[in-house]
Amino acid sequence: MRDLLMIFVKFPEPGKVKTRLAKSVGNEAAANIYRKLVARVAAQVVAPATGEVEGDWAIWILFDPPERQPEIRAWLDPLLGGAVDTSVPQVEGELGARLEAAFAQGFEAGFERIAAIGTDCVGFGEPEIRQCWRLLDETDVVFGPADDGGYYLIGMKGEHPELFAQIPWSSPQTLEASHAAARAAGLSFAELPTMADVDEIEQWEALCASDPRWEKR
């Protein structure tokens, strides 16, 4: 069975995405930036067509809100080149509940190694996914640390709902608390390289300064 990469996305409705960034650039501009970030991540996470099952991975879209599924597929299918295996609505509740439910569905479907990502980290791509699978051969959990104290990826080779309970989500303590939860559960973990998220205007400006093409995409 192939590995599974789950991509968490929201429909890019102005006022509903990148709300912290929107405080500086406005709702319409923030939604447009979100589309740009998703497009970049999508282009970087599809496994190359090698003609071999080994080394490949399935892709699930975990979308929100549920009623926008047709529009989300119409938006994302071209970006992912038809690589999406299925789309699954996110459950209601905080991020921990959404992650827990998504991993449960993935393992129930028979996948042995699963990783979940968001779309805020544009430095992330195929090499890090492959590194995640390699690390999961030797450890229980893999985190992709974000430089704001959270994480852009979590990968597991078994179902561990305790990693999503009582975690301060979207805070500088998210990753630290997740490490503590893993230790308390007796789980081994490893980390990918730390990368930058794009949530605030300063992060967006830094990204544009590093590559001016971002503002024109």
C-alpha positions, 0 to 999 in steps of 0.5 A: 500500500502506498503512503498517504499525504493529506493536504488540509485546505480551505476554500479561498473565500475572502474573509475566511482565509489568511485572516491575520494577513487580511488585517494588513492587506484586506480580505481580497488580497489575503485570499489571493495570496492564499491561492498563490501559496496553495498553488506553490505547495501543490506544484511541489508535493506531487510525486514524479511519475516513475512508473513504479508504485514504490516511492509514490504516495497517494494524495487526499485533500482534506477540505473545508467547508464541506459544501464547497467540495465541487468548487474546491476540486475544480480549483485544485485538480488542475494544480495537482495534475489529477494526482488527487486520489480522493477529497474528504471533508474536515470534521468540525472542531479545533485543529486537533479534532480535524487531524485526529479524524483525518489520520483515523480515516487514513489508517482505516483505509489501509495506509501504513504511513501518513503525513498531514500538511497545511499550505502555509510553508512554501519551502516544503516539497517532494524532498521533505516528503521522501525524508519523512517516509524514510524517518518513519522507517525508524521512528513513530512520529515526524514533525516539520517545525515551523519557525513560529513555534508550530509545525507544517507537517506531522507524519505517523506510522500508527494512530496516536490520537494523544498527540492531538489532545490538549495542544495549544494550537496556533501558538508559539507552544504548539510544537513544544506541547506536541513533543511533550505529548509524544514523550508522555505516550512513549513515542519516538520522534524525529524532525525535518528542517525548520521552515517559515510559515506565511501567516503575517504581513512580515512573513509575506513581505519577507517572502516577496523580498526573497523572490519579487515574482511572488507579488506578480504571480 
